[in-house]
């Protein structure tokens, strides 16, 4: 089952179960998908799983940024609501890699690309991000690459 089919199916389930939080999150994802289709000039078309993953990642990142801002502004109730929405979105994302796996990926990429200086950070990061989109946190990866090339 594709990611878009899974989201559509769970949207219907949330609607029938009257689960307003999950329903609202999935409704926002569906709206973001439609907006993405319009951007790509494919109204009425469908997104591939990679494109769907990009949309869900973007929505999850928005929630994460909102949580940080609400926490800084001491708005716990809003931060909790965003956390609940983020938890729902994370069900549609692939499992993130742990730090040890990221470190081994960095070692492999550095060896393959023959990177030797911090100037090669961008090449190493782009190679890893292209292969493991959605599974690697950019900040964690940047720290690992900088530590290894420093």
Phi and psi in radians as a Rosetta constraint file:
Dihedral C 1 N 2 CA 2 C 2 CIRCULARHARMONIC -1.283 0.35
Dihedral N 2 CA 2 C 2 N 3 CIRCULARHARMONIC 2.881 0.35
Dihedral C 2 N 3 CA 3 C 3 CIRCULARHARMONIC -1.104 0.35
Dihedral N 3 CA 3 C 3 N 4 CIRCULARHARMONIC -0.694 0.35
Dihedral C 3 N 4 CA 4 C 4 CIRCULARHARMONIC -1.165 0.35
Dihedral N 4 CA 4 C 4 N 5 CIRCULARHARMONIC -0.664 0.35
Dihedral C 4 N 5 CA 5 C 5 CIRCULARHARMONIC -1.150 0.35
Dihedral N 5 CA 5 C 5 N 6 CIRCULARHARMONIC -0.697 0.35
Dihedral C 5 N 6 CA 6 C 6 CIRCULARHARMONIC -1.111 0.35
Dihedral N 6 CA 6 C 6 N 7 CIRCULARHARMONIC -0.766 0.35
Dihedral C 6 N 7 CA 7 C 7 CIRCULARHARMONIC -1.128 0.35
Dihedral N 7 CA 7 C 7 N 8 CIRCULARHARMONIC -0.746 0.35
Dihedral C 7 N 8 CA 8 C 8 CIRCULARHARMONIC -1.088 0.35
Dihedral N 8 CA 8 C 8 N 9 CIRCULARHARMONIC -0.757 0.35
Dihedral C 8 N 9 CA 9 C 9 CIRCULARHARMONIC -1.107 0.35
Dihedral N 9 CA 9 C 9 N 10 CIRCULARHARMONIC -0.790 0.35
Dihedral C 9 N 10 CA 10 C 10 CIRCULARHARMONIC -1.252 0.35
Dihedral N 10 CA 10 C 10 N 11 CIRCULARHARMONIC -0.466 0.35
Dihedral C 10 N 11 CA 11 C 11 CIRCULARHARMONIC -1.094 0.35
Dihedral N 11 CA 11 C 11 N 12 CIRCULARHARMONIC -0.809 0.35
Dihedral C 11 N 12 CA 12 C 12 CIRCULARHARMONIC -1.110 0.35
Dihedral N 12 CA 12 C 12 N 13 CIRCULARHARMONIC -0.737 0.35
Dihedral C 12 N 13 CA 13 C 13 CIRCULARHARMONIC -1.086 0.35
Dihedral N 13 CA 13 C 13 N 14 CIRCULARHARMONIC -0.753 0.35
Dihedral C 13 N 14 CA 14 C 14 CIRCULARHARMONIC -1.133 0.35
Dihedral N 14 CA 14 C 14 N 15 CIRCULARHARMONIC -0.645 0.35
Dihedral C 14 N 15 CA 15 C 15 CIRCULARHARMONIC -1.129 0.35
Dihedral N 15 CA 15 C 15 N 16 CIRCULARHARMONIC -0.796 0.35
Dihedral C 15 N 16 CA 16 C 16 CIRCULARHARMONIC -1.184 0.35
Dihedral N 16 CA 16 C 16 N 17 CIRCULARHARMONIC -0.619 0.35
Dihedral C 16 N 17 CA 17 C 17 CIRCULARHARMONIC -1.448 0.35
Dihedral N 17 CA 17 C 17 N 18 CIRCULARHARMONIC -0.088 0.35
Dihedral C 17 N 18 CA 18 C 18 CIRCULARHARMONIC 1.012 0.35
Dihedral N 18 CA 18 C 18 N 19 CIRCULARHARMONIC 0.648 0.35
Dihedral C 18 N 19 CA 19 C 19 CIRCULARHARMONIC -1.514 0.35
Dihedral N 19 CA 19 C 19 N 20 CIRCULARHARMONIC 1.591 0.35
Dihedral C 19 N 20 CA 20 C 20 CIRCULARHARMONIC -1.136 0.35
Dihedral N 20 CA 20 C 20 N 21 CIRCULARHARMONIC -0.653 0.35
Dihedral C 20 N 21 CA 21 C 21 CIRCULARHARMONIC -1.128 0.35
Dihedral N 21 CA 21 C 21 N 22 CIRCULARHARMONIC -0.904 0.35
Dihedral C 21 N 22 CA 22 C 22 CIRCULARHARMONIC -1.125 0.35
Dihedral N 22 CA 22 C 22 N 23 CIRCULARHARMONIC -0.685 0.35
Dihedral C 22 N 23 CA 23 C 23 CIRCULARHARMONIC -1.067 0.35
Dihedral N 23 CA 23 C 23 N 24 CIRCULARHARMONIC -0.796 0.35
Dihedral C 23 N 24 CA 24 C 24 CIRCULARHARMONIC -1.130 0.35
Dihedral N 24 CA 24 C 24 N 25 CIRCULARHARMONIC -0.707 0.35
Dihedral C 24 N 25 CA 25 C 25 CIRCULARHARMONIC -1.110 0.35
Dihedral N 25 CA 25 C 25 N 26 CIRCULARHARMONIC -0.821 0.35
Dihedral C 25 N 26 CA 26 C 26 CIRCULARHARMONIC -1.177 0.35
Dihedral N 26 CA 26 C 26 N 27 CIRCULARHARMONIC -0.573 0.35
Dihedral C 26 N 27 CA 27 C 27 CIRCULARHARMONIC -1.130 0.35
Dihedral N 27 CA 27 C 27 N 28 CIRCULARHARMONIC -0.728 0.35
Dihedral C 27 N 28 CA 28 C 28 CIRCULARHARMONIC -1.134 0.35
Dihedral N 28 CA 28 C 28 N 29 CIRCULARHARMONIC -0.661 0.35
Dihedral C 28 N 29 CA 29 C 29 CIRCULARHARMONIC -1.134 0.35
Dihedral N 29 CA 29 C 29 N 30 CIRCULARHARMONIC -0.776 0.35
Dihedral C 29 N 30 CA 30 C 30 CIRCULARHARMONIC -1.084 0.35
Dihedral N 30 CA 30 C 30 N 31 CIRCULARHARMONIC -0.667 0.35
Dihedral C 30 N 31 CA 31 C 31 CIRCULARHARMONIC -1.153 0.35
Dihedral N 31 CA 31 C 31 N 32 CIRCULARHARMONIC -0.731 0.35
Dihedral C 31 N 32 CA 32 C 32 CIRCULARHARMONIC -1.107 0.35
Dihedral N 32 CA 32 C 32 N 33 CIRCULARHARMONIC -0.629 0.35
Dihedral C 32 N 33 CA 33 C 33 CIRCULARHARMONIC -1.135 0.35
Dihedral N 33 CA 33 C 33 N 34 CIRCULARHARMONIC -0.776 0.35
Dihedral C 33 N 34 CA 34 C 34 CIRCULARHARMONIC -1.101 0.35
Dihedral N 34 CA 34 C 34 N 35 CIRCULARHARMONIC -0.713 0.35
Dihedral C 34 N 35 CA 35 C 35 CIRCULARHARMONIC -1.098 0.35
Dihedral N 35 CA 35 C 35 N 36 CIRCULARHARMONIC -0.694 0.35
Dihedral C 35 N 36 CA 36 C 36 CIRCULARHARMONIC -1.132 0.35
Dihedral N 36 CA 36 C 36 N 37 CIRCULARHARMONIC -0.693 0.35
Dihedral C 36 N 37 CA 37 C 37 CIRCULARHARMONIC -1.096 0.35
Dihedral N 37 CA 37 C 37 N 38 CIRCULARHARMONIC -0.682 0.35
Dihedral C 37 N 38 CA 38 C 38 CIRCULARHARMONIC -1.160 0.35
Dihedral N 38 CA 38 C 38 N 39 CIRCULARHARMONIC -0.728 0.35
Dihedral C 38 N 39 CA 39 C 39 CIRCULARHARMONIC -1.033 0.35
Dihedral N 39 CA 39 C 39 N 40 CIRCULARHARMONIC -0.695 0.35
Dihedral C 39 N 40 CA 40 C 40 CIRCULARHARMONIC -1.448 0.35
Dihedral N 40 CA 40 C 40 N 41 CIRCULARHARMONIC 0.006 0.35
Dihedral C 40 N 41 CA 41 C 41 CIRCULARHARMONIC 1.048 0.35
Dihedral N 41 CA 41 C 41 N 42 CIRCULARHARMONIC 0.766 0.35
Dihedral C 41 N 42 CA 42 C 42 CIRCULARHARMONIC -2.257 0.35
Dihedral N 42 CA 42 C 42 N 43 CIRCULARHARMONIC 0.856 0.35
Dihedral C 42 N 43 CA 43 C 43 CIRCULARHARMONIC -1.056 0.35
Dihedral N 43 CA 43 C 43 N 44 CIRCULARHARMONIC 2.405 0.35
Dihedral C 43 N 44 CA 44 C 44 CIRCULARHARMONIC 1.467 0.35
Dihedral N 44 CA 44 C 44 N 45 CIRCULARHARMONIC -0.112 0.35
Dihedral C 44 N 45 CA 45 C 45 CIRCULARHARMONIC -1.526 0.35
Dihedral N 45 CA 45 C 45 N 46 CIRCULARHARMONIC -2.787 0.35
Dihedral C 45 N 46 CA 46 C 46 CIRCULARHARMONIC -2.414 0.35
Dihedral N 46 CA 46 C 46 N 47 CIRCULARHARMONIC 2.691 0.35
Dihedral C 46 N 47 CA 47 C 47 CIRCULARHARMONIC -1.643 0.35
Dihedral N 47 CA 47 C 47 N 48 CIRCULARHARMONIC 2.600 0.35
Dihedral C 47 N 48 CA 48 C 48 CIRCULARHARMONIC -1.271 0.35
Dihedral N 48 CA 48 C 48 N 49 CIRCULARHARMONIC 2.953 0.35
Dihedral C 48 N 49 CA 49 C 49 CIRCULARHARMONIC -1.086 0.35
Dihedral N 49 CA 49 C 49 N 50 CIRCULARHARMONIC -0.635 0.35
Dihedral C 49 N 50 CA 50 C 50 CIRCULARHARMONIC -1.122 0.35
Dihedral N 50 CA 50 C 50 N 51 CIRCULARHARMONIC -0.730 0.35
Dihedral C 50 N 51 CA 51 C 51 CIRCULARHARMONIC -1.183 0.35
Dihedral N 51 CA 51 C 51 N 52 CIRCULARHARMONIC -0.666 0.35
Dihedral C 51 N 52 CA 52 C 52 CIRCULARHARMONIC -1.099 0.35
Dihedral N 52 CA 52 C 52 N 53 CIRCULARHARMONIC -0.727 0.35
Dihedral C 52 N 53 CA 53 C 53 CIRCULARHARMONIC -1.063 0.35
Dihedral N 53 CA 53 C 53 N 54 CIRCULARHARMONIC -0.714 0.35
Dihedral C 53 N 54 CA 54 C 54 CIRCULARHARMONIC -1.042 0.35
Dihedral N 54 CA 54 C 54 N 55 CIRCULARHARMONIC -0.741 0.35
Dihedral C 54 N 55 CA 55 C 55 CIRCULARHARMONIC -1.121 0.35
Dihedral N 55 CA 55 C 55 N 56 CIRCULARHARMONIC -0.810 0.35
Dihedral C 55 N 56 CA 56 C 56 CIRCULARHARMONIC -1.154 0.35
Dihedral N 56 CA 56 C 56 N 57 CIRCULARHARMONIC -0.687 0.35
Dihedral C 56 N 57 CA 57 C 57 CIRCULARHARMONIC -1.066 0.35
Dihedral N 57 CA 57 C 57 N 58 CIRCULARHARMONIC -0.736 0.35
Dihedral C 57 N 58 CA 58 C 58 CIRCULARHARMONIC -1.099 0.35
Dihedral N 58 CA 58 C 58 N 59 CIRCULARHARMONIC -0.768 0.35
Dihedral C 58 N 59 CA 59 C 59 CIRCULARHARMONIC -1.103 0.35
Dihedral N 59 CA 59 C 59 N 60 CIRCULARHARMONIC -0.732 0.35
Dihedral C 59 N 60 CA 60 C 60 CIRCULARHARMONIC -1.128 0.35
Dihedral N 60 CA 60 C 60 N 61 CIRCULARHARMONIC -0.705 0.35
Dihedral C 60 N 61 CA 61 C 61 CIRCULARHARMONIC -1.130 0.35
Dihedral N 61 CA 61 C 61 N 62 CIRCULARHARMONIC -0.679 0.35
Dihedral C 61 N 62 CA 62 C 62 CIRCULARHARMONIC -1.063 0.35
Dihedral N 62 CA 62 C 62 N 63 CIRCULARHARMONIC -0.742 0.35
Dihedral C 62 N 63 CA 63 C 63 CIRCULARHARMONIC -1.115 0.35
Dihedral N 63 CA 63 C 63 N 64 CIRCULARHARMONIC -0.740 0.35
Dihedral C 63 N 64 CA 64 C 64 CIRCULARHARMONIC -1.094 0.35
Dihedral N 64 CA 64 C 64 N 65 CIRCULARHARMONIC -0.759 0.35
Dihedral C 64 N 65 CA 65 C 65 CIRCULARHARMONIC -1.101 0.35
Dihedral N 65 CA 65 C 65 N 66 CIRCULARHARMONIC -0.710 0.35
Dihedral C 65 N 66 CA 66 C 66 CIRCULARHARMONIC -1.117 0.35
Dihedral N 66 CA 66 C 66 N 67 CIRCULARHARMONIC -0.708 0.35
Dihedral C 66 N 67 CA 67 C 67 CIRCULARHARMONIC -1.040 0.35
Dihedral N 67 CA 67 C 67 N 68 CIRCULARHARMONIC -0.797 0.35
Dihedral C 67 N 68 CA 68 C 68 CIRCULARHARMONIC -1.084 0.35
Dihedral N 68 CA 68 C 68 N 69 CIRCULARHARMONIC -0.749 0.35
Dihedral C 68 N 69 CA 69 C 69 CIRCULARHARMONIC -1.187 0.35
Dihedral N 69 CA 69 C 69 N 70 CIRCULARHARMONIC -0.744 0.35
Dihedral C 69 N 70 CA 70 C 70 CIRCULARHARMONIC -1.156 0.35
Dihedral N 70 CA 70 C 70 N 71 CIRCULARHARMONIC -0.651 0.35
Dihedral C 70 N 71 CA 71 C 71 CIRCULARHARMONIC -1.152 0.35
Dihedral N 71 CA 71 C 71 N 72 CIRCULARHARMONIC -0.744 0.35
Dihedral C 71 N 72 CA 72 C 72 CIRCULARHARMONIC -1.115 0.35
Dihedral N 72 CA 72 C 72 N 73 CIRCULARHARMONIC -0.569 0.35
Dihedral C 72 N 73 CA 73 C 73 CIRCULARHARMONIC -1.545 0.35
Dihedral N 73 CA 73 C 73 N 74 CIRCULARHARMONIC 0.094 0.35
Dihedral C 73 N 74 CA 74 C 74 CIRCULARHARMONIC 1.014 0.35
Dihedral N 74 CA 74 C 74 N 75 CIRCULARHARMONIC 0.779 0.35
Dihedral C 74 N 75 CA 75 C 75 CIRCULARHARMONIC -1.951 0.35
Dihedral N 75 CA 75 C 75 N 76 CIRCULARHARMONIC 1.292 0.35
Dihedral C 75 N 76 CA 76 C 76 CIRCULARHARMONIC -1.066 0.35
Dihedral N 76 CA 76 C 76 N 77 CIRCULARHARMONIC -0.671 0.35
Dihedral C 76 N 77 CA 77 C 77 CIRCULARHARMONIC -1.139 0.35
Dihedral N 77 CA 77 C 77 N 78 CIRCULARHARMONIC -0.672 0.35
Dihedral C 77 N 78 CA 78 C 78 CIRCULARHARMONIC -1.254 0.35
Dihedral N 78 CA 78 C 78 N 79 CIRCULARHARMONIC -0.655 0.35
Dihedral C 78 N 79 CA 79 C 79 CIRCULARHARMONIC -1.122 0.35
Dihedral N 79 CA 79 C 79 N 80 CIRCULARHARMONIC -0.670 0.35
Dihedral C 79 N 80 CA 80 C 80 CIRCULARHARMONIC -1.145 0.35
Dihedral N 80 CA 80 C 80 N 81 CIRCULARHARMONIC -0.698 0.35
Dihedral C 80 N 81 CA 81 C 81 CIRCULARHARMONIC -1.113 0.35
Dihedral N 81 CA 81 C 81 N 82 CIRCULARHARMONIC -0.757 0.35
Dihedral C 81 N 82 CA 82 C 82 CIRCULARHARMONIC -1.145 0.35
Dihedral N 82 CA 82 C 82 N 83 CIRCULARHARMONIC -0.618 0.35
Dihedral C 82 N 83 CA 83 C 83 CIRCULARHARMONIC -1.118 0.35
Dihedral N 83 CA 83 C 83 N 84 CIRCULARHARMONIC -0.702 0.35
Dihedral C 83 N 84 CA 84 C 84 CIRCULARHARMONIC -1.128 0.35
Dihedral N 84 CA 84 C 84 N 85 CIRCULARHARMONIC -0.708 0.35
Dihedral C 84 N 85 CA 85 C 85 CIRCULARHARMONIC -1.155 0.35
Dihedral N 85 CA 85 C 85 N 86 CIRCULARHARMONIC -0.695 0.35
Dihedral C 85 N 86 CA 86 C 86 CIRCULARHARMONIC -1.107 0.35
Dihedral N 86 CA 86 C 86 N 87 CIRCULARHARMONIC -0.683 0.35
Dihedral C 86 N 87 CA 87 C 87 CIRCULARHARMONIC -1.077 0.35
Dihedral N 87 CA 87 C 87 N 88 CIRCULARHARMONIC -0.662 0.35
Dihedral C 87 N 88 CA 88 C 88 CIRCULARHARMONIC -1.164 0.35
Dihedral N 88 CA 88 C 88 N 89 CIRCULARHARMONIC -0.760 0.35
Dihedral C 88 N 89 CA 89 C 89 CIRCULARHARMONIC -1.141 0.35
Dihedral N 89 CA 89 C 89 N 90 CIRCULARHARMONIC -0.595 0.35
Dihedral C 89 N 90 CA 90 C 90 CIRCULARHARMONIC -1.113 0.35
Dihedral N 90 CA 90 C 90 N 91 CIRCULARHARMONIC -0.379 0.35
Dihedral C 90 N 91 CA 91 C 91 CIRCULARHARMONIC -1.132 0.35
Dihedral N 91 CA 91 C 91 N 92 CIRCULARHARMONIC -0.413 0.35
Dihedral C 91 N 92 CA 92 C 92 CIRCULARHARMONIC -1.693 0.35
Dihedral N 92 CA 92 C 92 N 93 CIRCULARHARMONIC -0.031 0.35
Dihedral C 92 N 93 CA 93 C 93 CIRCULARHARMONIC -1.736 0.35
Dihedral N 93 CA 93 C 93 N 94 CIRCULARHARMONIC 2.632 0.35
Dihedral C 93 N 94 CA 94 C 94 CIRCULARHARMONIC -1.187 0.35
Dihedral N 94 CA 94 C 94 N 95 CIRCULARHARMONIC 2.749 0.35
Dihedral C 94 N 95 CA 95 C 95 CIRCULARHARMONIC -1.097 0.35
Dihedral N 95 CA 95 C 95 N 96 CIRCULARHARMONIC 2.261 0.35
Dihedral C 95 N 96 CA 96 C 96 CIRCULARHARMONIC -1.241 0.35
Dihedral N 96 CA 96 C 96 N 97 CIRCULARHARMONIC 2.652 0.35
Dihedral C 96 N 97 CA 97 C 97 CIRCULARHARMONIC -1.387 0.35
Dihedral N 97 CA 97 C 97 N 98 CIRCULARHARMONIC 2.559 0.35
Dihedral C 97 N 98 CA 98 C 98 CIRCULARHARMONIC -1.422 0.35
Dihedral N 98 CA 98 C 98 N 99 CIRCULARHARMONIC 3.033 0.35
Dihedral C 98 N 99 CA 99 C 99 CIRCULARHARMONIC -1.087 0.35
Dihedral N 99 CA 99 C 99 N 100 CIRCULARHARMONIC -0.673 0.35
Dihedral C 99 N 100 CA 100 C 100 CIRCULARHARMONIC -1.125 0.35
Dihedral N 100 CA 100 C 100 N 101 CIRCULARHARMONIC -0.733 0.35
Dihedral C 100 N 101 CA 101 C 101 CIRCULARHARMONIC -1.138 0.35
Dihedral N 101 CA 101 C 101 N 102 CIRCULARHARMONIC -0.686 0.35
Dihedral C 101 N 102 CA 102 C 102 CIRCULARHARMONIC -1.125 0.35
Dihedral N 102 CA 102 C 102 N 103 CIRCULARHARMONIC -0.747 0.35
Dihedral C 102 N 103 CA 103 C 103 CIRCULARHARMONIC -1.057 0.35
Dihedral N 103 CA 103 C 103 N 104 CIRCULARHARMONIC -0.718 0.35
Dihedral C 103 N 104 CA 104 C 104 CIRCULARHARMONIC -1.201 0.35
Dihedral N 104 CA 104 C 104 N 105 CIRCULARHARMONIC -0.629 0.35
Dihedral C 104 N 105 CA 105 C 105 CIRCULARHARMONIC -1.101 0.35
Dihedral N 105 CA 105 C 105 N 106 CIRCULARHARMONIC -0.711 0.35
Dihedral C 105 N 106 CA 106 C 106 CIRCULARHARMONIC -1.103 0.35
Dihedral N 106 CA 106 C 106 N 107 CIRCULARHARMONIC -0.789 0.35
Dihedral C 106 N 107 CA 107 C 107 CIRCULARHARMONIC -1.029 0.35
Dihedral N 107 CA 107 C 107 N 108 CIRCULARHARMONIC -0.804 0.35
Dihedral C 107 N 108 CA 108 C 108 CIRCULARHARMONIC -1.109 0.35
Dihedral N 108 CA 108 C 108 N 109 CIRCULARHARMONIC -0.795 0.35
Dihedral C 108 N 109 CA 109 C 109 CIRCULARHARMONIC -1.141 0.35
Dihedral N 109 CA 109 C 109 N 110 CIRCULARHARMONIC -0.687 0.35
Dihedral C 109 N 110 CA 110 C 110 CIRCULARHARMONIC -1.117 0.35
Dihedral N 110 CA 110 C 110 N 111 CIRCULARHARMONIC -0.725 0.35
Dihedral C 110 N 111 CA 111 C 111 CIRCULARHARMONIC -1.140 0.35
Dihedral N 111 CA 111 C 111 N 112 CIRCULARHARMONIC -0.773 0.35
Dihedral C 111 N 112 CA 112 C 112 CIRCULARHARMONIC -1.159 0.35
Dihedral N 112 CA 112 C 112 N 113 CIRCULARHARMONIC -0.704 0.35
Dihedral C 112 N 113 CA 113 C 113 CIRCULARHARMONIC -1.539 0.35
Dihedral N 113 CA 113 C 113 N 114 CIRCULARHARMONIC -0.090 0.35
Dihedral C 113 N 114 CA 114 C 114 CIRCULARHARMONIC 0.948 0.35
Dihedral N 114 CA 114 C 114 N 115 CIRCULARHARMONIC 0.788 0.35
Dihedral C 114 N 115 CA 115 C 115 CIRCULARHARMONIC -1.387 0.35
Dihedral N 115 CA 115 C 115 N 116 CIRCULARHARMONIC 2.363 0.35
Dihedral C 115 N 116 CA 116 C 116 CIRCULARHARMONIC -2.249 0.35
Dihedral N 116 CA 116 C 116 N 117 CIRCULARHARMONIC -0.369 0.35
Dihedral C 116 N 117 CA 117 C 117 CIRCULARHARMONIC -2.223 0.35
Dihedral N 117 CA 117 C 117 N 118 CIRCULARHARMONIC 2.888 0.35
Dihedral C 117 N 118 CA 118 C 118 CIRCULARHARMONIC -1.050 0.35
Dihedral N 118 CA 118 C 118 N 119 CIRCULARHARMONIC -0.303 0.35
Dihedral C 118 N 119 CA 119 C 119 CIRCULARHARMONIC -1.143 0.35
Dihedral N 119 CA 119 C 119 N 120 CIRCULARHARMONIC -0.385 0.35
Dihedral C 119 N 120 CA 120 C 120 CIRCULARHARMONIC -1.530 0.35
Dihedral N 120 CA 120 C 120 N 121 CIRCULARHARMONIC 0.060 0.35
Dihedral C 120 N 121 CA 121 C 121 CIRCULARHARMONIC -0.966 0.35
Dihedral N 121 CA 121 C 121 N 122 CIRCULARHARMONIC -0.803 0.35
Dihedral C 121 N 122 CA 122 C 122 CIRCULARHARMONIC -1.078 0.35
Dihedral N 122 CA 122 C 122 N 123 CIRCULARHARMONIC -0.728 0.35
Dihedral C 122 N 123 CA 123 C 123 CIRCULARHARMONIC -1.115 0.35
Dihedral N 123 CA 123 C 123 N 124 CIRCULARHARMONIC -0.766 0.35
Dihedral C 123 N 124 CA 124 C 124 CIRCULARHARMONIC -1.133 0.35
Dihedral N 124 CA 124 C 124 N 125 CIRCULARHARMONIC -0.812 0.35
Dihedral C 124 N 125 CA 125 C 125 CIRCULARHARMONIC -1.115 0.35
Dihedral N 125 CA 125 C 125 N 126 CIRCULARHARMONIC -0.744 0.35
Dihedral C 125 N 126 CA 126 C 126 CIRCULARHARMONIC -1.164 0.35
Dihedral N 126 CA 126 C 126 N 127 CIRCULARHARMONIC -0.614 0.35
Dihedral C 126 N 127 CA 127 C 127 CIRCULARHARMONIC -1.127 0.35
Dihedral N 127 CA 127 C 127 N 128 CIRCULARHARMONIC -0.750 0.35
Dihedral C 127 N 128 CA 128 C 128 CIRCULARHARMONIC -1.245 0.35
Dihedral N 128 CA 128 C 128 N 129 CIRCULARHARMONIC -0.769 0.35
Dihedral C 128 N 129 CA 129 C 129 CIRCULARHARMONIC -1.110 0.35
Dihedral N 129 CA 129 C 129 N 130 CIRCULARHARMONIC -0.583 0.35
Dihedral C 129 N 130 CA 130 C 130 CIRCULARHARMONIC -1.152 0.35
Dihedral N 130 CA 130 C 130 N 131 CIRCULARHARMONIC -0.641 0.35
Dihedral C 130 N 131 CA 131 C 131 CIRCULARHARMONIC -1.457 0.35
Dihedral N 131 CA 131 C 131 N 132 CIRCULARHARMONIC -0.530 0.35
Dihedral C 131 N 132 CA 132 C 132 CIRCULARHARMONIC -2.155 0.35
Dihedral N 132 CA 132 C 132 N 133 CIRCULARHARMONIC 0.743 0.35
Dihedral C 132 N 133 CA 133 C 133 CIRCULARHARMONIC -1.038 0.35
Dihedral N 133 CA 133 C 133 N 134 CIRCULARHARMONIC 2.284 0.35
Dihedral C 133 N 134 CA 134 C 134 CIRCULARHARMONIC 1.521 0.35
Dihedral N 134 CA 134 C 134 N 135 CIRCULARHARMONIC -0.246 0.35
Dihedral C 134 N 135 CA 135 C 135 CIRCULARHARMONIC -1.868 0.35
Dihedral N 135 CA 135 C 135 N 136 CIRCULARHARMONIC -0.235 0.35
Dihedral C 135 N 136 CA 136 C 136 CIRCULARHARMONIC -2.090 0.35
Dihedral N 136 CA 136 C 136 N 137 CIRCULARHARMONIC 2.224 0.35
Dihedral C 136 N 137 CA 137 C 137 CIRCULARHARMONIC -1.343 0.35
Dihedral N 137 CA 137 C 137 N 138 CIRCULARHARMONIC 2.274 0.35
Dihedral C 137 N 138 CA 138 C 138 CIRCULARHARMONIC -1.063 0.35
Dihedral N 138 CA 138 C 138 N 139 CIRCULARHARMONIC -0.703 0.35
Dihedral C 138 N 139 CA 139 C 139 CIRCULARHARMONIC -1.149 0.35
Dihedral N 139 CA 139 C 139 N 140 CIRCULARHARMONIC -0.786 0.35
Dihedral C 139 N 140 CA 140 C 140 CIRCULARHARMONIC -1.105 0.35
Dihedral N 140 CA 140 C 140 N 141 CIRCULARHARMONIC -0.738 0.35
Dihedral C 140 N 141 CA 141 C 141 CIRCULARHARMONIC -1.116 0.35
Dihedral N 141 CA 141 C 141 N 142 CIRCULARHARMONIC -0.767 0.35
Dihedral C 141 N 142 CA 142 C 142 CIRCULARHARMONIC -1.058 0.35
Dihedral N 142 CA 142 C 142 N 143 CIRCULARHARMONIC -0.744 0.35
Dihedral C 142 N 143 CA 143 C 143 CIRCULARHARMONIC -1.074 0.35
Dihedral N 143 CA 143 C 143 N 144 CIRCULARHARMONIC -0.772 0.35
Dihedral C 143 N 144 CA 144 C 144 CIRCULARHARMONIC -1.143 0.35
Dihedral N 144 CA 144 C 144 N 145 CIRCULARHARMONIC -0.743 0.35
Dihedral C 144 N 145 CA 145 C 145 CIRCULARHARMONIC -1.173 0.35
Dihedral N 145 CA 145 C 145 N 146 CIRCULARHARMONIC -0.777 0.35
Dihedral C 145 N 146 CA 146 C 146 CIRCULARHARMONIC -1.113 0.35
Dihedral N 146 CA 146 C 146 N 147 CIRCULARHARMONIC -0.707 0.35
Dihedral C 146 N 147 CA 147 C 147 CIRCULARHARMONIC -1.114 0.35
Dihedral N 147 CA 147 C 147 N 148 CIRCULARHARMONIC -0.672 0.35
Dihedral C 147 N 148 CA 148 C 148 CIRCULARHARMONIC -1.318 0.35
Dihedral N 148 CA 148 C 148 N 149 CIRCULARHARMONIC -0.634 0.35
Dihedral C 148 N 149 CA 149 C 149 CIRCULARHARMONIC -1.576 0.35
Dihedral N 149 CA 149 C 149 N 150 CIRCULARHARMONIC -0.103 0.35
